[in-house]
Amino acid sequence: MPFSAHYIFNRYTLDPAFAGAYDQAAVYLNYRRDWGNIEGSPQTFRANGFGNIYKNMYLGGEIIADNADIYNRLKANLSYTYRLPMTNEQNLSFSVSGNLYQSVIRFDKVNADLDDPLLKDISRVTGTNFNAAFGLVYNWRDFHIGIGMPVLFRTQDPYQVKADGKFAFDRAFLLHASNRFYLDDRWQLQLFGVFQKTDNMPSVVDISATVFYDNKYHFGLLYRSGGALALGFGGQLIDNFMLGYSYEFGLAGLYNGAGGAHEITVGYRISALNRNQTSKSVINQNKRPSAPLRPIGNSPKPVEFNRR
């Protein structure tokens, strides 16, 4: 499935276990185009969101349409998340998801000899697959660490005799951690690390640093293993509406000549203002006064004693 750099502010994209961690409900629309210098380069449309259904339970969903030249895939996801409150501002979140994949290969768009026996009388090949996913996230204030499997079940090898389909899936593993450091009343620094591994594929590591101002606006850098660097910015515009943009470009190898990747996200968050107020109250609680506080209101007058 395609990458995204916008999990920095839309963490549900990375792991459904983040549902309810920072907002009671949210919905996002995302568009990304990779390798802009290549005709037919991958384009991805994504819509996801979640909401509170009962106490600490959240229901979410995601639809992804990924188009890469002759290969098209549609993914529909439905997730359930439960947040278990613990002591000292700690939470443990667990999510399970069901995924539906619809894959298509357009042979009618192949740049080849259409009289080839492999292509003759075949316009496209389609396949439908079901899979599952799970995630586990531990939160303590603004620190988190999580593990998950975006693809839980491995389908049978398509090259074996008893293969059950033309499209196969390998298991995928996910490990992520982040922390936000409060520099003062308005400025925060968020460090984020993500490790992704799919069977029979190279691992992918993301490392990012994002600066937040007043918990509304952000600017950040992201480095992805393989030689990719992303610059991103965005923020809360009107009320709880969000807008984010990032540009990703290659530093070396084939990715350097393929052109950059543009990604844009718009979203709406519910209870974002409450989150801002909570964050500021935490900052104030952590501050120690530099001088003793004076009592508020009328203080008692000193008693005078007559000396003889």
N, C-alpha and C positions, 0 to 999 in steps of 0.2 A: 504494500500500500504506500501511497505517497507520503513524503515528509511534510512537516509544517514547523515553522519557527514561532508561531503565535500561541503556543502553549504557555508562553511566559505570562500572559494575562488571561488566557482561556485554558485553564488546566484540564477541563473536562475533555478537551481534544486529546490530551496525552493519556489520561486514565479516568474512566468514569467514577472511580472511587473518590474523586475530588468534588463530586456533586454535594452541595451544601457546605463545603469547607469555608467558602468566603462569601457566598450569596445564597439567599433562600431560593432563588430562581434566576435563570438567565437563558438567553437565546442568541445564537451567533450565526452569521452568514459569512462564508469565506471563499475567496477565489485565489488560485495560485497557478502561475505558468512558469514552467522550467525551460531552460535551454532556449532562450529567445531567438538565437541566431539560426536555429534549425527548423525547417518547415515540418509541420506535423508534430511539433514538440509537445510534451505532456501538458495537459490542462486539467485542473482539478477544481470541482465545485463541491462545497461542503456546507451542510447546515446541521447544527446540533443545538441541544438545549436540555435543561432539566428543571425540575420543580419539586417542592415539598408536597408529599401526599398525605403524610400522617406522622406527627411527632418527628422522630429522627429518621424517617424513611423518605427516600427520594427516587423519583422515576425520571429517566432520561432517554434520549434517542438521538441518533445521528444518521444522516444520509450522505453518502459520498459518491460522486460520479467522476471517475478518473478515465480520461481519454488520452491515449498515447498512440497516435497514428492509427494503425489497423487494429489495435488492441483497446477494448473498452471494458470497463468493469463498474458495476453498480453495487454498492454495499449499503444495506439497511441494518441498523442496530437498535436494540432495545435493552436498556440497562436498569438494574435495581441496585440501589446503594443504601446501606444502613450505617449510620454514624453512632458509635458507642461513646458517650461522654465518660471521661475518666477524671481523676483528681488533678488539681494544680493545672487547669487549663489544657489538659491533654485529651485527645480524641483518637479513636481508632475506627477507620472506615473500611468497609468491605463491600465490594461490588461484584455482581455476576451479570453477564451479558449474553444475549443470543444474536448471532449475525447471519444474515442472508446475503449471499454473493451471486450476482448474475454476470457472467463473463461472456464476451463476444470477441471473435477474431474475424475481421472483415477481409476475406480472401478476394472479394471483388475490387479491393483497393491495393492489392499487392502489385508491385512494380516487377513483373516477371512475365514469362511466356504463359498465356492463359491456356495453351494447348497442353501444358504439362499435365500428365495423368493425375498428379496430386492436387491440381487446382481445377481440373475440368469438371464442370457441372456442380461445383461447390461455390456458393457465394459467401457463406459465412458458417462458422461453427460456434455454437452456444452451449453453455453449461450452467447449471444451478447447483450451488453447494451451500450447506449449512455448517456453522461452526459455533464455538462458544469462546468466552473470554472471562477472566477474573482479575481483580486488582485488590491490593491491600495497602493502605496508607496510614501512617502514624503521624499525628500532628502534635506539636507542643508550641503554643503561641504561633510564631511565624516560621518555625522550623518544621520540616517534613522529611520523611524518608518513605519510599514505597517500592513495592515489587508487584509484578503482574505478568500475565501471559495474554497478549492481545489475540493470539491464535492458539487455542488450547489443544485441539485435536489435529493430528497429522493424518492426511488422507493417504490412501494406498498409492504406492509408486506407480505412475501411469505406464511405465515400461514393463511392468510385470504382466504375466498372462492374465491374472485375475483382477486387473485394474477395473475400477468401477466408474471411471469418468475420464474426460479429456483434460480436466483442470485439477491440479493437485495443490495441496497446502502443506507447508512445513510449520512446525511449532515455532512460535516467536516468544522471546523473553524480554522483559523490560525491568530496569532498575533506575530509580531517580531519587534525587535529594536536592533540597534547596533551603536557604535561610535568608531572611531579610534583616538587615542591620539598620537601626535607627540612628542616623547621624545627628539629627536635631529634630525640632518640632515639625519640620516640613520635608526634609530630605531623607530618603532611605536608599540603601544599596541592597539589591537582591542578587545572590549568586545561585546558579542553577546548573546541575549536572545530570545528564541522561545517558544511559547505556542501553543499547538495543542489539539483540542478537537473534537471528533466524537460522535454523538448522541449514547447513550446507551453503551459508552465505557469510560474507565478512561482517564483523561487528561494526556498529556505528556508535560514536561517542559525540555528544554535544556538551559544550561548556559555554556558559553565557554569564554576562554581568549586565545588570539593568539598573539604571538610576530612576527612582520615582520621586516626583515633586508633589507634595501635598496629597499623596495617595491617589492622584488623579491623572497625572501626565508622566510619561516614561520615555526613556531613550536608552537603547542597549546595543550590545555587540554579542554575536554568537559565532562560535567556531565549531565546525563539524569536521570530524575526521575524514580524511580523503582530500582535504584542501579546499574547503568552502568557508566563506566568511559572510555573515549577514549583518546588516545595519537596519535597525528598526526603531520606530517612534510611534507614539499615539497617545490617546488619553480619553478622558471623559468629557464630552462636549456639552450637551444640554441635558440636564437632569441626569438620568442614568444611561444615556446613550454613549456607546463606545466606538472608537475608530482607531484602527491600527494599520500600519503599512511597514513592509520590510523589503529590502533588496538584497539578494544573495548572489555572490559572484565567486568564481573559482580562482584559486591562487596558483594552481599547478595542474599538470596533466590535461586530459581531454576536456575536463570540465571548464578549464580556463578559456578554451576556444569555442565552447558551445553557447556562450552567452549567459547572462544572469537570469535569476528567477525573481519575479515580482509576486508579492503576496499582499492581499488586502483583506481586512476583516471589519465588519460592522456588527454591533451587538447591542443588546439591551439587558441591563442587570437590575434586579429587584433587591432592595435592601443594601445597595452599595453605600448609601450615605450612612447607614447605621454602622457599616464596617469602618468607614472613615472615622466616625466619632469614637468607636471602640479603640481603634489604633491610637488615636491621639490621647485617649484616657490612659492607655497602657504606658505611653511615653511619659505622661505627667506623673504616673504612679512611680515610675522608675527613677525620676529625678529627686535629688535630695536638696532641700533648701540650704543655701549658703549661709544663712543667718537665722537665728531663732524667730519664729513667727510671733507677732504681737496678737493679743486677744482681740476679737472682734466685738464691738459694742461698748457699752459703758463699763469701765473697770471700777472696782471699789476704790474710794479715796483713801490715801494713807492716813493712819491714825497718828495724831500728834500727842506727845506726852509732855506735860509741864515738868521741867526739871527745877529742883530747888537748889 
